[in-house]
Amino acid sequence: MDKSDLNVFIAFLLGAAAGGVAALLLAPASGTETRKKIKDTVHGTKNKAVKGLEGAKDFAGIQKEALKEAVIGGKEAYRKAVNRSSADAAS
């Protein structure tokens, strides 16, 4: 998940939360019921956001390891190419 995907995900969650709160405020219900619904909605949205961020952290860790392995592989390929060039020049 790159930065723009994460931004879209966060914007989606915030929009969903705002829409849910607006729907609850405009729906005909008692103040007690409305406050409970808002509290439940905020709690649920928070849990979804935390899970999403945990997933993003896991994904970033995997990508970091993959990049590290790619850099090591690139360095090894470069050394082999330099050694080959040196051997060809010495011949």
PDB file with one MODEL, atoms N, CA, C and O in Angstrom:
MODEL        1
ATOM      1  N   MET A   1       0.848  -1.164   0.000  1.00  0.00           N
ATOM      2  CA  MET A   1       0.000   0.000   0.000  1.00  0.00           C
ATOM      3  C   MET A   1       0.899   1.233   0.000  1.00  0.00           C
ATOM      4  O   MET A   1       1.616   1.484   0.968  1.00  0.00           O
ATOM      5  N   ASP A   2       0.856   2.011  -1.102  1.00  0.00           N
ATOM      6  CA  ASP A   2       1.698   3.189  -1.137  1.00  0.00           C
ATOM      7  C   ASP A   2       1.001   4.360  -0.446  1.00  0.00           C
ATOM      8  O   ASP A   2      -0.121   4.230   0.042  1.00  0.00           O
ATOM      9  N   LYS A   3       1.682   5.501  -0.415  1.00  0.00           N
ATOM     10  CA  LYS A   3       1.194   6.645   0.345  1.00  0.00           C
ATOM     11  C   LYS A   3      -0.167   7.132  -0.152  1.00  0.00           C
ATOM     12  O   LYS A   3      -1.035   7.476   0.650  1.00  0.00           O
ATOM     13  N   SER A   4      -0.354   7.161  -1.471  1.00  0.00           N
ATOM     14  CA  SER A   4      -1.632   7.647  -1.990  1.00  0.00           C
ATOM     15  C   SER A   4      -2.766   6.683  -1.639  1.00  0.00           C
ATOM     16  O   SER A   4      -3.880   7.120  -1.348  1.00  0.00           O
ATOM     17  N   ASP A   5      -2.493   5.377  -1.663  1.00  0.00           N
ATOM     18  CA  ASP A   5      -3.517   4.404  -1.265  1.00  0.00           C
ATOM     19  C   ASP A   5      -3.891   4.583   0.205  1.00  0.00           C
ATOM     20  O   ASP A   5      -5.065   4.500   0.568  1.00  0.00           O
ATOM     21  N   LEU A   6      -2.894   4.827   1.040  1.00  0.00           N
ATOM     22  CA  LEU A   6      -3.154   5.035   2.470  1.00  0.00           C
ATOM     23  C   LEU A   6      -3.982   6.297   2.676  1.00  0.00           C
ATOM     24  O   LEU A   6      -4.899   6.313   3.497  1.00  0.00           O
ATOM     25  N   ASN A   7      -3.662   7.357   1.932  1.00  0.00           N
ATOM     26  CA  ASN A   7      -4.428   8.604   2.039  1.00  0.00           C
ATOM     27  C   ASN A   7      -5.882   8.386   1.628  1.00  0.00           C
ATOM     28  O   ASN A   7      -6.798   8.896   2.274  1.00  0.00           O
ATOM     29  N   VAL A   8      -6.089   7.632   0.559  1.00  0.00           N
ATOM     30  CA  VAL A   8      -7.448   7.345   0.103  1.00  0.00           C
ATOM     31  C   VAL A   8      -8.190   6.534   1.163  1.00  0.00           C
ATOM     32  O   VAL A   8      -9.361   6.795   1.438  1.00  0.00           O
ATOM     33  N   PHE A   9      -7.518   5.563   1.754  1.00  0.00           N
ATOM     34  CA  PHE A   9      -8.126   4.724   2.787  1.00  0.00           C
ATOM     35  C   PHE A   9      -8.539   5.567   3.996  1.00  0.00           C
ATOM     36  O   PHE A   9      -9.642   5.412   4.521  1.00  0.00           O
ATOM     37  N   ILE A  10      -7.653   6.452   4.428  1.00  0.00           N
ATOM     38  CA  ILE A  10      -7.950   7.309   5.585  1.00  0.00           C
ATOM     39  C   ILE A  10      -9.101   8.256   5.250  1.00  0.00           C
ATOM     40  O   ILE A  10      -9.995   8.463   6.071  1.00  0.00           O
ATOM     41  N   ALA A  11      -9.081   8.830   4.044  1.00  0.00           N
ATOM     42  CA  ALA A  11     -10.172   9.722   3.637  1.00  0.00           C
ATOM     43  C   ALA A  11     -11.493   8.962   3.595  1.00  0.00           C
ATOM     44  O   ALA A  11     -12.531   9.493   3.992  1.00  0.00           O
ATOM     45  N   PHE A  12     -11.456   7.728   3.117  1.00  0.00           N
ATOM     46  CA  PHE A  12     -12.666   6.905   3.087  1.00  0.00           C
ATOM     47  C   PHE A  12     -13.206   6.681   4.493  1.00  0.00           C
ATOM     48  O   PHE A  12     -14.406   6.823   4.729  1.00  0.00           O
ATOM     49  N   LEU A  13     -12.328   6.332   5.423  1.00  0.00           N
ATOM     50  CA  LEU A  13     -12.765   6.096   6.803  1.00  0.00           C
ATOM     51  C   LEU A  13     -13.353   7.356   7.424  1.00  0.00           C
ATOM     52  O   LEU A  13     -14.388   7.301   8.088  1.00  0.00           O
ATOM     53  N   LEU A  14     -12.692   8.491   7.209  1.00  0.00           N
ATOM     54  CA  LEU A  14     -13.203   9.742   7.765  1.00  0.00           C
ATOM     55  C   LEU A  14     -14.546  10.111   7.135  1.00  0.00           C
ATOM     56  O   LEU A  14     -15.452  10.573   7.828  1.00  0.00           O
ATOM     57  N   GLY A  15     -14.672   9.910   5.846  1.00  0.00           N
ATOM     58  CA  GLY A  15     -15.937  10.191   5.169  1.00  0.00           C
ATOM     59  C   GLY A  15     -17.047   9.285   5.660  1.00  0.00           C
ATOM     60  O   GLY A  15     -18.180   9.724   5.858  1.00  0.00           O
ATOM     61  N   ALA A  16     -16.716   8.018   5.856  1.00  0.00           N
ATOM     62  CA  ALA A  16     -17.711   7.071   6.359  1.00  0.00           C
ATOM     63  C   ALA A  16     -18.162   7.464   7.767  1.00  0.00           C
ATOM     64  O   ALA A  16     -19.348   7.398   8.091  1.00  0.00           O
ATOM     65  N   ALA A  17     -17.213   7.868   8.585  1.00  0.00           N
ATOM     66  CA  ALA A  17     -17.555   8.278   9.947  1.00  0.00           C
ATOM     67  C   ALA A  17     -18.425   9.534   9.927  1.00  0.00           C
ATOM     68  O   ALA A  17     -19.423   9.612  10.644  1.00  0.00           O
ATOM     69  N   ALA A  18     -18.050  10.510   9.113  1.00  0.00           N
ATOM     70  CA  ALA A  18     -18.828  11.755   9.030  1.00  0.00           C
ATOM     71  C   ALA A  18     -20.237  11.468   8.503  1.00  0.00           C
ATOM     72  O   ALA A  18     -21.216  12.013   9.013  1.00  0.00           O
ATOM     73  N   GLY A  19     -20.334  10.622   7.491  1.00  0.00           N
ATOM     74  CA  GLY A  19     -21.646  10.264   6.953  1.00  0.00           C
ATOM     75  C   GLY A  19     -22.497   9.538   7.973  1.00  0.00           C
ATOM     76  O   GLY A  19     -23.699   9.781   8.079  1.00  0.00           O
ATOM     77  N   GLY A  20     -21.879   8.654   8.717  1.00  0.00           N
ATOM     78  CA  GLY A  20     -22.615   7.927   9.759  1.00  0.00           C
ATOM     79  C   GLY A  20     -23.123   8.848  10.847  1.00  0.00           C
ATOM     80  O   GLY A  20     -24.264   8.725  11.293  1.00  0.00           O
ATOM     81  N   VAL A  21     -22.283   9.764  11.273  1.00  0.00           N
ATOM     82  CA  VAL A  21     -22.694  10.713  12.312  1.00  0.00           C
ATOM     83  C   VAL A  21     -23.811  11.610  11.787  1.00  0.00           C
ATOM     84  O   VAL A  21     -24.788  11.865  12.491  1.00  0.00           O
ATOM     85  N   ALA A  22     -23.667  12.086  10.553  1.00  0.00           N
ATOM     86  CA  ALA A  22     -24.711  12.938   9.971  1.00  0.00           C
ATOM     87  C   ALA A  22     -26.037  12.180   9.879  1.00  0.00           C
ATOM     88  O   ALA A  22     -27.091  12.732  10.195  1.00  0.00           O
ATOM     89  N   ALA A  23     -25.986  10.931   9.451  1.00  0.00           N
ATOM     90  CA  ALA A  23     -27.210  10.133   9.345  1.00  0.00           C
ATOM     91  C   ALA A  23     -27.854   9.944  10.713  1.00  0.00           C
ATOM     92  O   ALA A  23     -29.076  10.010  10.845  1.00  0.00           O
ATOM     93  N   LEU A  24     -27.043   9.713  11.711  1.00  0.00           N
ATOM     94  CA  LEU A  24     -27.586   9.532  13.057  1.00  0.00           C
ATOM     95  C   LEU A  24     -28.209  10.820  13.593  1.00  0.00           C
ATOM     96  O   LEU A  24     -29.247  10.791  14.253  1.00  0.00           O
ATOM     97  N   LEU A  25     -27.566  11.943  13.304  1.00  0.00           N
ATOM     98  CA  LEU A  25     -28.082  13.215  13.797  1.00  0.00           C
ATOM     99  C   LEU A  25     -29.385  13.612  13.101  1.00  0.00           C
ATOM    100  O   LEU A  25     -30.236  14.273  13.697  1.00  0.00           O
ATOM    101  N   LEU A  26     -29.534  13.211  11.851  1.00  0.00           N
ATOM    102  CA  LEU A  26     -30.731  13.583  11.099  1.00  0.00           C
ATOM    103  C   LEU A  26     -31.870  12.576  11.272  1.00  0.00           C
ATOM    104  O   LEU A  26     -33.014  12.873  10.925  1.00  0.00           O
ATOM    105  N   ALA A  27     -31.575  11.415  11.794  1.00  0.00           N
ATOM    106  CA  ALA A  27     -32.600  10.386  11.986  1.00  0.00           C
ATOM    107  C   ALA A  27     -33.441  10.725  13.218  1.00  0.00           C
ATOM    108  O   ALA A  27     -32.921  11.231  14.212  1.00  0.00           O
ATOM    109  N   PRO A  28     -34.727  10.445  13.145  1.00  0.00           N
ATOM    110  CA  PRO A  28     -35.579  10.735  14.306  1.00  0.00           C
ATOM    111  C   PRO A  28     -35.348   9.696  15.414  1.00  0.00           C
ATOM    112  O   PRO A  28     -35.758   8.542  15.295  1.00  0.00           O
ATOM    113  N   ALA A  29     -34.695  10.123  16.469  1.00  0.00           N
ATOM    114  CA  ALA A  29     -34.453   9.246  17.619  1.00  0.00           C
ATOM    115  C   ALA A  29     -34.253  10.134  18.835  1.00  0.00           C
ATOM    116  O   ALA A  29     -34.016  11.334  18.702  1.00  0.00           O
ATOM    117  N   SER A  30     -34.350   9.540  20.031  1.00  0.00           N
ATOM    118  CA  SER A  30     -34.140  10.321  21.249  1.00  0.00           C
ATOM    119  C   SER A  30     -32.665  10.691  21.376  1.00  0.00           C
ATOM    120  O   SER A  30     -31.807  10.077  20.742  1.00  0.00           O
ATOM    121  N   GLY A  31     -32.381  11.685  22.189  1.00  0.00           N
ATOM    122  CA  GLY A  31     -31.000  12.122  22.403  1.00  0.00           C
ATOM    123  C   GLY A  31     -30.128  11.011  22.953  1.00  0.00           C
ATOM    124  O   GLY A  31     -28.974  10.871  22.548  1.00  0.00           O
ATOM    125  N   THR A  32     -30.660  10.223  23.865  1.00  0.00           N
ATOM    126  CA  THR A  32     -29.911   9.112  24.466  1.00  0.00           C
ATOM    127  C   THR A  32     -29.559   8.080  23.397  1.00  0.00           C
ATOM    128  O   THR A  32     -28.420   7.619  23.314  1.00  0.00           O
ATOM    129  N   GLU A  33     -30.544   7.726  22.586  1.00  0.00           N
ATOM    130  CA  GLU A  33     -30.299   6.745  21.532  1.00  0.00           C
ATOM    131  C   GLU A  33     -29.274   7.274  20.528  1.00  0.00           C
ATOM    132  O   GLU A  33     -28.374   6.549  20.103  1.00  0.00           O
ATOM    133  N   THR A  34     -29.424   8.540  20.160  1.00  0.00           N
ATOM    134  CA  THR A  34     -28.508   9.138  19.186  1.00  0.00           C
ATOM    135  C   THR A  34     -27.083   9.161  19.727  1.00  0.00           C
ATOM    136  O   THR A  34     -26.147   8.804  19.010  1.00  0.00           O
ATOM    137  N   ARG A  35     -26.904   9.573  20.970  1.00  0.00           N
ATOM    138  CA  ARG A  35     -25.558   9.600  21.561  1.00  0.00           C
ATOM    139  C   ARG A  35     -24.949   8.201  21.615  1.00  0.00           C
ATOM    140  O   ARG A  35     -23.758   8.034  21.351  1.00  0.00           O
ATOM    141  N   LYS A  36     -25.752   7.203  21.952  1.00  0.00           N
ATOM    142  CA  LYS A  36     -25.249   5.821  21.986  1.00  0.00           C
ATOM    143  C   LYS A  36     -24.834   5.374  20.589  1.00  0.00           C
ATOM    144  O   LYS A  36     -23.788   4.747  20.418  1.00  0.00           O
ATOM    145  N   LYS A  37     -25.654   5.695  19.594  1.00  0.00           N
ATOM    146  CA  LYS A  37     -25.324   5.314  18.221  1.00  0.00           C
ATOM    147  C   LYS A  37     -24.042   6.000  17.757  1.00  0.00           C
ATOM    148  O   LYS A  37     -23.199   5.383  17.105  1.00  0.00           O
ATOM    149  N   ILE A  38     -23.899   7.294  18.101  1.00  0.00           N
ATOM    150  CA  ILE A  38     -22.679   8.019  17.717  1.00  0.00           C
ATOM    151  C   ILE A  38     -21.469   7.390  18.384  1.00  0.00           C
ATOM    152  O   ILE A  38     -20.439   7.182  17.744  1.00  0.00           O
ATOM    153  N   LYS A  39     -21.594   7.083  19.681  1.00  0.00           N
ATOM    154  CA  LYS A  39     -20.485   6.465  20.417  1.00  0.00           C
ATOM    155  C   LYS A  39     -20.108   5.127  19.783  1.00  0.00           C
ATOM    156  O   LYS A  39     -18.926   4.842  19.592  1.00  0.00           O
ATOM    157  N   ASP A  40     -21.100   4.312  19.460  1.00  0.00           N
ATOM    158  CA  ASP A  40     -20.841   3.008  18.844  1.00  0.00           C
ATOM    159  C   ASP A  40     -20.195   3.162  17.466  1.00  0.00           C
ATOM    160  O   ASP A  40     -19.284   2.415  17.111  1.00  0.00           O
ATOM    161  N   THR A  41     -20.677   4.140  16.696  1.00  0.00           N
ATOM    162  CA  THR A  41     -20.125   4.370  15.368  1.00  0.00           C
ATOM    163  C   THR A  41     -18.673   4.824  15.448  1.00  0.00           C
ATOM    164  O   THR A  41     -17.824   4.341  14.698  1.00  0.00           O
ATOM    165  N   VAL A  42     -18.392   5.744  16.349  1.00  0.00           N
ATOM    166  CA  VAL A  42     -17.020   6.237  16.505  1.00  0.00           C
ATOM    167  C   VAL A  42     -16.115   5.105  16.968  1.00  0.00           C
ATOM    168  O   VAL A  42     -14.992   4.969  16.481  1.00  0.00           O
ATOM    169  N   HIS A  43     -16.590   4.300  17.896  1.00  0.00           N
ATOM    170  CA  HIS A  43     -15.788   3.175  18.399  1.00  0.00           C
ATOM    171  C   HIS A  43     -15.497   2.179  17.263  1.00  0.00           C
ATOM    172  O   HIS A  43     -14.365   1.721  17.109  1.00  0.00           O
ATOM    173  N   GLY A  44     -16.526   1.851  16.473  1.00  0.00           N
ATOM    174  CA  GLY A  44     -16.337   0.922  15.357  1.00  0.00           C
ATOM    175  C   GLY A  44     -15.391   1.474  14.310  1.00  0.00           C
ATOM    176  O   GLY A  44     -14.548   0.746  13.786  1.00  0.00           O
ATOM    177  N   THR A  45     -15.525   2.766  13.997  1.00  0.00           N
ATOM    178  CA  THR A  45     -14.649   3.390  13.010  1.00  0.00           C
ATOM    179  C   THR A  45     -13.208   3.414  13.513  1.00  0.00           C
ATOM    180  O   THR A  45     -12.271   3.189  12.747  1.00  0.00           O
ATOM    181  N   LYS A  46     -13.042   3.689  14.801  1.00  0.00           N
ATOM    182  CA  LYS A  46     -11.698   3.692  15.382  1.00  0.00           C
ATOM    183  C   LYS A  46     -11.063   2.308  15.250  1.00  0.00           C
ATOM    184  O   LYS A  46      -9.897   2.187  14.874  1.00  0.00           O
ATOM    185  N   ASN A  47     -11.833   1.275  15.559  1.00  0.00           N
ATOM    186  CA  ASN A  47     -11.298  -0.090  15.454  1.00  0.00           C
ATOM    187  C   ASN A  47     -10.907  -0.419  14.018  1.00  0.00           C
ATOM    188  O   ASN A  47      -9.868  -1.037  13.783  1.00  0.00           O
ATOM    189  N   LYS A  48     -11.737  -0.007  13.050  1.00  0.00           N
ATOM    190  CA  LYS A  48     -11.412  -0.255  11.643  1.00  0.00           C
ATOM    191  C   LYS A  48     -10.149   0.491  11.240  1.00  0.00           C
ATOM    192  O   LYS A  48      -9.315  -0.043  10.509  1.00  0.00           O
ATOM    193  N   ALA A  49     -10.008   1.722  11.716  1.00  0.00           N
ATOM    194  CA  ALA A  49      -8.826   2.517  11.389  1.00  0.00           C
ATOM    195  C   ALA A  49      -7.567   1.878  11.978  1.00  0.00           C
ATOM    196  O   ALA A  49      -6.531   1.809  11.318  1.00  0.00           O
ATOM    197  N   VAL A  50      -7.666   1.417  13.211  1.00  0.00           N
ATOM    198  CA  VAL A  50      -6.510   0.778  13.859  1.00  0.00           C
ATOM    199  C   VAL A  50      -6.108  -0.479  13.089  1.00  0.00           C
ATOM    200  O   VAL A  50      -4.922  -0.715  12.858  1.00  0.00           O
ATOM    201  N   LYS A  51      -7.094  -1.285  12.691  1.00  0.00           N
ATOM    202  CA  LYS A  51      -6.795  -2.495  11.918  1.00  0.00           C
ATOM    203  C   LYS A  51      -6.174  -2.137  10.575  1.00  0.00           C
ATOM    204  O   LYS A  51      -5.235  -2.795  10.127  1.00  0.00           O
ATOM    205  N   GLY A  52      -6.692  -1.104   9.937  1.00  0.00           N
ATOM    206  CA  GLY A  52      -6.140  -0.668   8.652  1.00  0.00           C
ATOM    207  C   GLY A  52      -4.700  -0.199   8.788  1.00  0.00           C
ATOM    208  O   GLY A  52      -3.860  -0.513   7.944  1.00  0.00           O
ATOM    209  N   LEU A  53      -4.411   0.547   9.838  1.00  0.00           N
ATOM    210  CA  LEU A  53      -3.048   1.024  10.054  1.00  0.00           C
ATOM    211  C   LEU A  53      -2.108  -0.130  10.392  1.00  0.00           C
ATOM    212  O   LEU A  53      -0.952  -0.132   9.967  1.00  0.00           O
ATOM    213  N   GLU A  54      -2.591  -1.103  11.148  1.00  0.00           N
ATOM    214  CA  GLU A  54      -1.768  -2.272  11.452  1.00  0.00           C
ATOM    215  C   GLU A  54      -1.431  -3.018  10.161  1.00  0.00           C
ATOM    216  O   GLU A  54      -0.299  -3.459   9.963  1.00  0.00           O
ATOM    217  N   GLY A  55      -2.432  -3.152   9.288  1.00  0.00           N
ATOM    218  CA  GLY A  55      -2.191  -3.794   7.997  1.00  0.00           C
ATOM    219  C   GLY A  55      -1.196  -3.017   7.160  1.00  0.00           C
ATOM    220  O   GLY A  55      -0.349  -3.607   6.489  1.00  0.00           O
ATOM    221  N   ALA A  56      -1.293  -1.693   7.196  1.00  0.00           N
ATOM    222  CA  ALA A  56      -0.358  -0.853   6.447  1.00  0.00           C
ATOM    223  C   ALA A  56       1.057  -0.994   7.000  1.00  0.00           C
ATOM    224  O   ALA A  56       2.023  -1.034   6.237  1.00  0.00           O
ATOM    225  N   LYS A  57       1.183  -1.070   8.320  1.00  0.00           N
ATOM    226  CA  LYS A  57       2.508  -1.256   8.927  1.00  0.00           C
ATOM    227  C   LYS A  57       3.107  -2.598   8.522  1.00  0.00           C
ATOM    228  O   LYS A  57       4.291  -2.683   8.193  1.00  0.00           O
ATOM    229  N   ASP A  58       2.282  -3.648   8.547  1.00  0.00           N
ATOM    230  CA  ASP A  58       2.765  -4.970   8.138  1.00  0.00           C
ATOM    231  C   ASP A  58       3.222  -4.945   6.681  1.00  0.00           C
ATOM    232  O   ASP A  58       4.278  -5.481   6.342  1.00  0.00           O
ATOM    233  N   PHE A  59       2.419  -4.320   5.828  1.00  0.00           N
ATOM    234  CA  PHE A  59       2.749  -4.227   4.408  1.00  0.00           C
ATOM    235  C   PHE A  59       4.053  -3.455   4.213  1.00  0.00           C
ATOM    236  O   PHE A  59       4.899  -3.851   3.412  1.00  0.00           O
ATOM    237  N   ALA A  60       4.213  -2.351   4.949  1.00  0.00           N
ATOM    238  CA  ALA A  60       5.433  -1.551   4.839  1.00  0.00           C
ATOM    239  C   ALA A  60       6.649  -2.366   5.286  1.00  0.00           C
ATOM    240  O   ALA A  60       7.715  -2.271   4.678  1.00  0.00           O
ATOM    241  N   GLY A  61       6.495  -3.156   6.334  1.00  0.00           N
ATOM    242  CA  GLY A  61       7.606  -3.994   6.798  1.00  0.00           C
ATOM    243  C   GLY A  61       8.007  -5.029   5.761  1.00  0.00           C
ATOM    244  O   GLY A  61       9.194  -5.274   5.545  1.00  0.00           O
ATOM    245  N   ILE A  62       7.015  -5.633   5.121  1.00  0.00           N
ATOM    246  CA  ILE A  62       7.289  -6.620   4.075  1.00  0.00           C
ATOM    247  C   ILE A  62       8.011  -5.953   2.910  1.00  0.00           C
ATOM    248  O   ILE A  62       8.978  -6.497   2.376  1.00  0.00           O
ATOM    249  N   GLN A  63       7.532  -4.769   2.518  1.00  0.00           N
ATOM    250  CA  GLN A  63       8.153  -4.057   1.402  1.00  0.00           C
ATOM    251  C   GLN A  63       9.575  -3.625   1.745  1.00  0.00           C
ATOM    252  O   GLN A  63      10.454  -3.644   0.884  1.00  0.00           O
ATOM    253  N   LYS A  64       9.804  -3.240   2.986  1.00  0.00           N
ATOM    254  CA  LYS A  64      11.143  -2.852   3.421  1.00  0.00           C
ATOM    255  C   LYS A  64      12.099  -4.027   3.296  1.00  0.00           C
ATOM    256  O   LYS A  64      13.213  -3.870   2.797  1.00  0.00           O
ATOM    257  N   GLU A  65      11.676  -5.201   3.744  1.00  0.00           N
ATOM    258  CA  GLU A  65      12.520  -6.393   3.640  1.00  0.00           C
ATOM    259  C   GLU A  65      12.782  -6.760   2.181  1.00  0.00           C
ATOM    260  O   GLU A  65      13.901  -7.128   1.821  1.00  0.00           O
ATOM    261  N   ALA A  66      11.753  -6.660   1.347  1.00  0.00           N
ATOM    262  CA  ALA A  66      11.923  -6.972  -0.078  1.00  0.00           C
ATOM    263  C   ALA A  66      12.915  -6.005  -0.716  1.00  0.00           C
ATOM    264  O   ALA A  66      13.751  -6.415  -1.521  1.00  0.00           O
ATOM    265  N   LEU A  67      12.828  -4.739  -0.363  1.00  0.00           N
ATOM    266  CA  LEU A  67      13.755  -3.746  -0.905  1.00  0.00           C
ATOM    267  C   LEU A  67      15.173  -4.022  -0.432  1.00  0.00           C
ATOM    268  O   LEU A  67      16.125  -3.896  -1.201  1.00  0.00           O
ATOM    269  N   LYS A  68      15.312  -4.396   0.828  1.00  0.00           N
ATOM    270  CA  LYS A  68      16.642  -4.699   1.369  1.00  0.00           C
ATOM    271  C   LYS A  68      17.261  -5.882   0.609  1.00  0.00           C
ATOM    272  O   LYS A  68      18.438  -5.850   0.250  1.00  0.00           O
ATOM    273  N   GLU A  69      16.457  -6.919   0.369  1.00  0.00           N
ATOM    274  CA  GLU A  69      16.952  -8.076  -0.367  1.00  0.00           C
ATOM    275  C   GLU A  69      17.301  -7.705  -1.807  1.00  0.00           C
ATOM    276  O   GLU A  69      18.274  -8.215  -2.362  1.00  0.00           O
ATOM    277  N   ALA A  70      16.511  -6.820  -2.412  1.00  0.00           N
ATOM    278  CA  ALA A  70      16.785  -6.393  -3.780  1.00  0.00           C
ATOM    279  C   ALA A  70      18.092  -5.609  -3.850  1.00  0.00           C
ATOM    280  O   ALA A  70      18.857  -5.768  -4.802  1.00  0.00           O
ATOM    281  N   VAL A  71      18.354  -4.776  -2.865  1.00  0.00           N
ATOM    282  CA  VAL A  71      19.597  -4.004  -2.840  1.00  0.00           C
ATOM    283  C   VAL A  71      20.791  -4.943  -2.682  1.00  0.00           C
ATOM    284  O   VAL A  71      21.805  -4.784  -3.362  1.00  0.00           O
ATOM    285  N   ILE A  72      20.669  -5.909  -1.796  1.00  0.00           N
ATOM    286  CA  ILE A  72      21.759  -6.883  -1.613  1.00  0.00           C
ATOM    287  C   ILE A  72      21.998  -7.652  -2.904  1.00  0.00           C
ATOM    288  O   ILE A  72      23.145  -7.843  -3.310  1.00  0.00           O
ATOM    289  N   GLY A  73      20.920  -8.095  -3.555  1.00  0.00           N
ATOM    290  CA  GLY A  73      21.052  -8.810  -4.822  1.00  0.00           C
ATOM    291  C   GLY A  73      21.682  -7.938  -5.895  1.00  0.00           C
ATOM    292  O   GLY A  73      22.497  -8.416  -6.683  1.00  0.00           O
ATOM    293  N   GLY A  74      21.313  -6.668  -5.932  1.00  0.00           N
ATOM    294  CA  GLY A  74      21.893  -5.741  -6.901  1.00  0.00           C
ATOM    295  C   GLY A  74      23.378  -5.539  -6.662  1.00  0.00           C
ATOM    296  O   GLY A  74      24.160  -5.487  -7.611  1.00  0.00           O
ATOM    297  N   LYS A  75      23.768  -5.425  -5.414  1.00  0.00           N
ATOM    298  CA  LYS A  75      25.189  -5.263  -5.080  1.00  0.00           C
ATOM    299  C   LYS A  75      25.986  -6.499  -5.515  1.00  0.00           C
ATOM    300  O   LYS A  75      27.078  -6.379  -6.071  1.00  0.00           O
ATOM    301  N   GLU A  76      25.428  -7.681  -5.258  1.00  0.00           N
ATOM    302  CA  GLU A  76      26.115  -8.913  -5.659  1.00  0.00           C
ATOM    303  C   GLU A  76      26.240  -8.993  -7.180  1.00  0.00           C
ATOM    304  O   GLU A  76      27.291  -9.380  -7.692  1.00  0.00           O
ATOM    305  N   ALA A  77      25.194  -8.634  -7.900  1.00  0.00           N
ATOM    306  CA  ALA A  77      25.232  -8.658  -9.361  1.00  0.00           C
ATOM    307  C   ALA A  77      26.266  -7.658  -9.875  1.00  0.00           C
ATOM    308  O   ALA A  77      26.980  -7.944 -10.835  1.00  0.00           O
ATOM    309  N   TYR A  78      26.349  -6.494  -9.244  1.00  0.00           N
ATOM    310  CA  TYR A  78      27.326  -5.485  -9.643  1.00  0.00           C
ATOM    311  C   TYR A  78      28.750  -6.000  -9.428  1.00  0.00           C
ATOM    312  O   TYR A  78      29.607  -5.854 -10.299  1.00  0.00           O
ATOM    313  N   ARG A  79      28.997  -6.604  -8.259  1.00  0.00           N
ATOM    314  CA  ARG A  79      30.338  -7.142  -7.979  1.00  0.00           C
ATOM    315  C   ARG A  79      30.723  -8.212  -8.994  1.00  0.00           C
ATOM    316  O   ARG A  79      31.859  -8.235  -9.468  1.00  0.00           O
ATOM    317  N   LYS A  80      29.785  -9.100  -9.333  1.00  0.00           N
ATOM    318  CA  LYS A  80      30.060 -10.139 -10.323  1.00  0.00           C
ATOM    319  C   LYS A  80      30.392  -9.529 -11.672  1.00  0.00           C
ATOM    320  O   LYS A  80      31.315  -9.980 -12.350  1.00  0.00           O
ATOM    321  N   ALA A  81      29.642  -8.502 -12.066  1.00  0.00           N
ATOM    322  CA  ALA A  81      29.882  -7.851 -13.357  1.00  0.00           C
ATOM    323  C   ALA A  81      31.248  -7.168 -13.371  1.00  0.00           C
ATOM    324  O   ALA A  81      31.962  -7.230 -14.371  1.00  0.00           O
ATOM    325  N   VAL A  82      31.609  -6.523 -12.277  1.00  0.00           N
ATOM    326  CA  VAL A  82      32.928  -5.859 -12.189  1.00  0.00           C
ATOM    327  C   VAL A  82      34.024  -6.894 -12.247  1.00  0.00           C
ATOM    328  O   VAL A  82      35.022  -6.705 -12.943  1.00  0.00           O
ATOM    329  N   ASN A  83      33.851  -7.993 -11.520  1.00  0.00           N
ATOM    330  CA  ASN A  83      34.871  -9.051 -11.539  1.00  0.00           C
ATOM    331  C   ASN A  83      35.014  -9.658 -12.924  1.00  0.00           C
ATOM    332  O   ASN A  83      36.126  -9.947 -13.368  1.00  0.00           O
ATOM    333  N   ARG A  84      33.889  -9.853 -13.611  1.00  0.00           N
ATOM    334  CA  ARG A  84      33.906 -10.382 -14.982  1.00  0.00           C
ATOM    335  C   ARG A  84      34.634  -9.429 -15.913  1.00  0.00           C
ATOM    336  O   ARG A  84      35.440  -9.852 -16.741  1.00  0.00           O
ATOM    337  N   SER A  85      34.347  -8.138 -15.773  1.00  0.00           N
ATOM    338  CA  SER A  85      34.996  -7.123 -16.607  1.00  0.00           C
ATOM    339  C   SER A  85      36.493  -7.080 -16.348  1.00  0.00           C
ATOM    340  O   SER A  85      37.289  -6.946 -17.278  1.00  0.00           O
ATOM    341  N   SER A  86      36.871  -7.193 -15.085  1.00  0.00           N
ATOM    342  CA  SER A  86      38.282  -7.196 -14.717  1.00  0.00           C
ATOM    343  C   SER A  86      38.973  -8.419 -15.285  1.00  0.00           C
ATOM    344  O   SER A  86      40.093  -8.319 -15.786  1.00  0.00           O
ATOM    345  N   ALA A  87      38.321  -9.577 -15.216  1.00  0.00           N
ATOM    346  CA  ALA A  87      38.886 -10.809 -15.749  1.00  0.00           C
ATOM    347  C   ALA A  87      39.002 -10.738 -17.265  1.00  0.00           C
ATOM    348  O   ALA A  87      39.998 -11.197 -17.824  1.00  0.00           O
ATOM    349  N   ASP A  88      38.011 -10.175 -17.941  1.00  0.00           N
ATOM    350  CA  ASP A  88      38.047 -10.035 -19.396  1.00  0.00           C
ATOM    351  C   ASP A  88      39.148  -9.070 -19.813  1.00  0.00           C
ATOM    352  O   ASP A  88      39.800  -9.283 -20.835  1.00  0.00           O
ATOM    353  N   ALA A  89      39.361  -8.020 -19.044  1.00  0.00           N
ATOM    354  CA  ALA A  89      40.398  -7.028 -19.366  1.00  0.00           C
ATOM    355  C   ALA A  89      41.769  -7.611 -19.168  1.00  0.00           C
ATOM    356  O   ALA A  89      42.704  -7.264 -19.889  1.00  0.00           O
ATOM    357  N   ALA A  90      41.906  -8.510 -18.183  1.00  0.00           N
ATOM    358  CA  ALA A  90      43.202  -9.121 -17.892  1.00  0.00           C
ATOM    359  C   ALA A  90      43.561 -10.177 -18.941  1.00  0.00           C
ATOM    360  O   ALA A  90      44.733 -10.525 -19.089  1.00  0.00           O
ATOM    361  N   SER A  91      42.575 -10.685 -19.663  1.00  0.00           N
ATOM    362  CA  SER A  91      42.825 -11.744 -20.641  1.00  0.00           C
ATOM    363  C   SER A  91      43.483 -11.247 -21.874  1.00  0.00           C
ATOM    364  O   SER A  91      43.755 -12.027 -22.786  1.00  0.00           O
TER     365      SER A  91
ENDMDL
END
